[in-house]
């Protein structure tokens, strides 16, 4: 059992290890896609909120983009509405879109805002409809086996106006963003949160894009964690079908962000307490680092 002196020395070592990272990333934007177990388990929710507040207090500018698939599924089940997915995308008719907005823009968004505020931060909840800062267009899915299919109010990002986010940063606020965009006709669109985070990171010229998952990170063909990848290596893994399903939009977001000027992207294990701090402020890291070739 460690003595009190040994514990104090361990804490001091961790703090001294963090110092160069604090200096390096001071004033930088870090976009975080928040999802998975970290959004469900109470201890992980608290540790995530504390991590965000600490990053803000030491001079970084965290921007949170969140999903909410399980919460949407739960509400659809309660109202007796069946869910349908095509190529991983939720088919979203008008009635479903109303429920998606209710869950993402209301319940989930405000819970995250409250968690951060309870830990001493100043968070502000937004959807892409606020200030129409996320402009969207309809996403049509095509495949080899079927013709182009309309999924309803499922969208893709057409453009992002960063002025609202920058305004909030200057006021020392933490933006918390639900991935709902608005079309030219005022129609709401449900957009994949990973892709919103990746596009936003590029627009903001973020230092890092960090995506929380329910796995260790990106796994190779043998199931082992791949701690470092280039975009070319990611494409090779996708082509060989080593990477598939839910990891695909995360890696697409990561590569798009890097191609648009973001320094590094990280796919990290959101099941680890304080995963965000470990990834940003220590040598250890808790996932896969993706950087330019």
C-alpha positions in Angstrom: 0.0 0.0 0.0 1.4 3.4 -1.0 2.3 5.8 1.8 0.9 9.4 1.8 4.3 10.7 0.7 4.4 8.2 -2.3 0.9 9.3 -3.3 1.9 12.9 -3.2 5.0 12.3 -5.3 2.8 10.4 -7.8 0.5 13.4 -8.1 3.4 15.8 -8.4 4.9 13.6 -11.2 1.6 13.6 -13.1 1.3 17.4 -12.8 4.8 18.0 -14.0 4.3 15.6 -16.9 1.2 17.7 -17.9 3.0 21.0 -17.9 4.6 20.8 -21.4 1.3 19.8 -22.9 -0.5 22.7 -21.2 2.0 25.1 -22.6 1.9 23.5 -26.1 -1.9 23.4 -26.4 -2.8 26.7 -24.6 -5.2 28.7 -26.7 -5.8 25.7 -29.1 -9.2 24.3 -30.0 -9.9 20.6 -29.2 -13.0 19.2 -30.7 -14.4 16.2 -28.7 -17.0 13.8 -30.0 -18.8 12.5 -26.9 -20.6 9.2 -27.1 -20.7 5.6 -26.0 -20.5 4.4 -22.4 -19.1 7.7 -21.3 -22.6 9.2 -21.9 -24.3 6.5 -19.9 -22.3 5.5 -16.8 -22.6 8.1 -14.0 -18.9 7.9 -13.0 -17.8 8.3 -16.6 -20.1 11.2 -17.2 -18.7 13.0 -14.1 -15.1 12.4 -15.1 -15.7 13.6 -18.7 -17.3 16.8 -17.4 -14.4 17.4 -15.0 -11.9 16.8 -17.8 -13.6 19.3 -20.1 -13.6 21.9 -17.3 -10.0 21.4 -16.5 -8.9 21.7 -20.1 -10.8 25.0 -20.3 -9.3 26.3 -17.0 -5.7 25.6 -18.2 -6.3 27.7 -21.3 -7.5 25.3 -24.0 -10.8 25.6 -25.9 -12.7 22.3 -25.8 -15.8 22.1 -28.1 -18.1 19.1 -27.5 -20.2 17.4 -30.2 -22.5 14.6 -28.9 -24.6 11.8 -30.2 -27.5 10.1 -28.5 -28.5 7.0 -30.5 -29.5 4.8 -27.4 -31.6 7.6 -26.0 -33.4 8.1 -29.3 -34.0 4.3 -29.6 -35.4 4.3 -26.0 -37.9 7.1 -26.8 -39.0 5.5 -30.2 -39.6 2.3 -28.3 -41.8 4.1 -25.7 -43.9 5.7 -28.4 -44.2 2.4 -30.3 -42.3 3.5 -33.4 -40.0 1.1 -35.1 -36.4 2.1 -35.9 -34.9 1.4 -39.3 -31.3 1.7 -40.5 -29.8 1.7 -44.0 -26.0 1.4 -44.2 -25.8 2.5 -40.6 -27.9 5.6 -41.1 -31.2 6.0 -39.3 -34.2 6.4 -41.6 -35.8 9.6 -40.3 -39.3 10.6 -41.3 -40.9 13.8 -40.1 -42.3 12.3 -36.9 -39.0 10.6 -36.1 -37.1 13.9 -36.7 -39.3 15.6 -34.1 -38.3 13.0 -31.6 -34.6 13.2 -32.6 -34.7 17.0 -32.0 -36.4 16.5 -28.7 -33.8 14.0 -27.5 -30.6 15.5 -29.0 -31.4 19.2 -28.7 -33.3 18.9 -25.4 -32.7 16.0 -23.1 -29.2 14.9 -24.0 -27.7 18.3 -24.8 -29.0 19.9 -21.6 -27.8 17.0 -19.5 -24.2 17.5 -20.8 -24.4 21.2 -20.3 -25.6 20.7 -16.7 -22.8 18.2 -16.0 -20.1 20.6 -17.1 -21.7 23.5 -15.2 -21.9 21.4 -12.0 -18.2 20.9 -12.2 -17.5 24.6 -12.4 -17.6 25.2 -16.1 -19.7 27.5 -18.3 -21.3 25.4 -21.0 -23.8 26.5 -23.6 -26.0 24.0 -25.5 -26.6 24.5 -29.2 -28.0 22.7 -32.2 -26.9 23.5 -35.8 -30.2 25.5 -36.1 -29.0 28.1 -33.7 -27.8 30.9 -35.9 -28.1 28.4 -38.7 -24.5 27.7 -38.1 -24.6 24.1 -39.5 -26.1 24.2 -43.0 -27.1 20.8 -44.2 -28.4 19.0 -47.3 -30.3 15.8 -47.8 -28.1 12.6 -47.8 -29.0 10.0 -50.4 -27.6 6.5 -49.9 -26.5 4.3 -52.8 -25.1 0.8 -52.9 -24.3 -1.9 -55.4 -27.5 -3.8 -54.5 -30.0 -1.0 -54.5 -30.8 2.2 -56.2 -30.4 5.6 -54.6 -32.5 5.8 -51.5 -34.0 8.7 -49.7 -33.7 8.3 -45.9 -36.0 11.2 -45.1 -34.5 14.0 -42.9 -31.0 12.5 -42.8 -28.4 15.1 -43.8 -24.8 15.8 -44.5 -22.9 18.9 -43.6 -22.9 21.5 -46.4 -21.1 24.2 -44.5 -20.4 25.4 -41.0 -20.2 29.1 -39.9 -17.7 29.2 -37.0 -18.5 32.7 -35.8 -21.0 31.6 -33.1 -18.5 29.0 -31.7 -15.7 31.6 -31.7 -17.9 34.2 -30.0 -18.6 31.7 -27.2 -15.0 30.8 -26.8 -14.1 34.5 -26.3 -16.6 34.5 -23.4 -14.9 31.5 -21.8 -17.9 29.3 -22.6 -17.8 25.6 -23.6 -20.0 25.0 -26.7 -22.0 21.7 -26.5 -23.4 20.9 -29.9 -26.2 18.5 -31.0 -25.7 17.3 -34.6 -28.8 18.8 -36.1 -28.4 20.9 -39.3 -30.8 23.1 -41.2 -31.5 23.1 -44.9 -32.1 26.1 -47.1 -35.9 25.6 -46.8 -35.7 25.5 -43.0 -36.0 21.8 -42.7 -34.1 20.0 -39.9 -31.7 17.2 -40.7 -30.3 14.5 -38.5 -26.5 14.3 -39.2 -24.0 11.7 -38.0 -22.3 13.2 -35.0 -18.8 11.9 -35.9 -19.0 13.6 -39.3 -20.2 16.9 -37.7 -17.2 16.7 -35.3 -14.7 16.1 -38.1 -16.0 18.9 -40.3 -16.2 21.3 -37.4 -12.6 20.5 -36.4 -11.4 21.4 -39.9 -13.4 24.6 -40.0 -12.1 25.7 -36.6 -8.5 24.6 -37.5 -8.5 22.6 -34.3 -5.3 21.2 -32.8 -7.0 17.9 -32.1 -10.1 15.9 -32.9 -10.8 13.3 -30.2 -13.5 10.7 -30.7 -14.7 8.6 -27.7 -15.7 5.0 -28.4 -16.6 1.8 -26.6 -13.4 0.0 -27.7 -9.7 0.4 -26.9 -9.3 2.3 -30.2 -8.7 1.0 -33.7 -8.1 -2.7 -33.7 -6.0 -4.6 -36.2 -6.9 -8.0 -38.0 -5.6 -9.8 -34.9 -7.7 -7.8 -32.5 -4.7 -5.9 -31.1 -4.8 -2.1 -30.5 -3.2 -0.1 -33.3 -1.6 2.9 -31.4 -0.6 4.9 -34.4 -1.9 5.2 -38.0 -1.6 7.4 -41.0 -4.6 8.2 -43.3 -3.1 5.8 -45.9 -2.9 3.0 -43.4 -6.5 3.7 -42.3 -7.6 3.4 -46.0 -5.8 0.1 -46.3 -7.5 -1.3 -43.3 -10.9 -0.2 -44.6 -10.2 -1.7 -48.1 -9.2 -5.0 -46.5 -12.4 -4.9 -44.4 -10.5 -5.0 -41.1 -12.4 -1.9 -40.1 -16.2 -1.8 -40.6 -19.6 -0.8 -39.1 -19.5 1.8 -36.4 -15.8 2.6 -36.7 -16.1 3.7 -40.3 -17.7 7.2 -39.8 -15.2 7.8 -36.9 -12.3 7.2 -39.2 -13.8 9.1 -42.1 -14.2 12.1 -39.7 -10.6 11.7 -38.5 -9.2 11.6 -42.0 -11.4 14.5 -43.3 -10.2 16.6 -40.3 -6.5 15.9 -40.9 -6.9 16.6 -44.6 -8.4 20.0 -43.6 -5.6 21.1 -41.4 -6.2 19.4 -38.0 -2.9 18.4 -36.5 -4.0 15.0 -35.0 -7.0 12.8 -34.5 -7.5 10.4 -31.7 -9.9 7.4 -31.3 -9.9 6.7 -27.6 -11.5 4.4 -25.1 -14.3 6.3 -23.4 -14.8 3.5 -20.9 -11.6 4.7 -19.1 -12.1 7.3 -16.4 -10.5 10.6 -17.3 -9.7 9.3 -20.8 -9.7 12.8 -22.2 -7.0 14.1 -19.7 -4.9 11.0 -20.3 -4.9 11.6 -24.0 -4.3 15.3 -24.0 -2.0 15.9 -20.9 0.1 12.7 -20.5 2.6 10.6 -22.5 0.3 7.5 -22.0 -2.7 8.0 -24.2 -5.6 5.6 -24.3 -6.3 4.8 -27.9 -5.2 5.3 -31.5 -3.4 8.4 -32.8 -4.0 9.3 -36.4 -1.6 11.9 -38.0 -0.6 13.0 -41.4 1.6 10.7 -43.6 
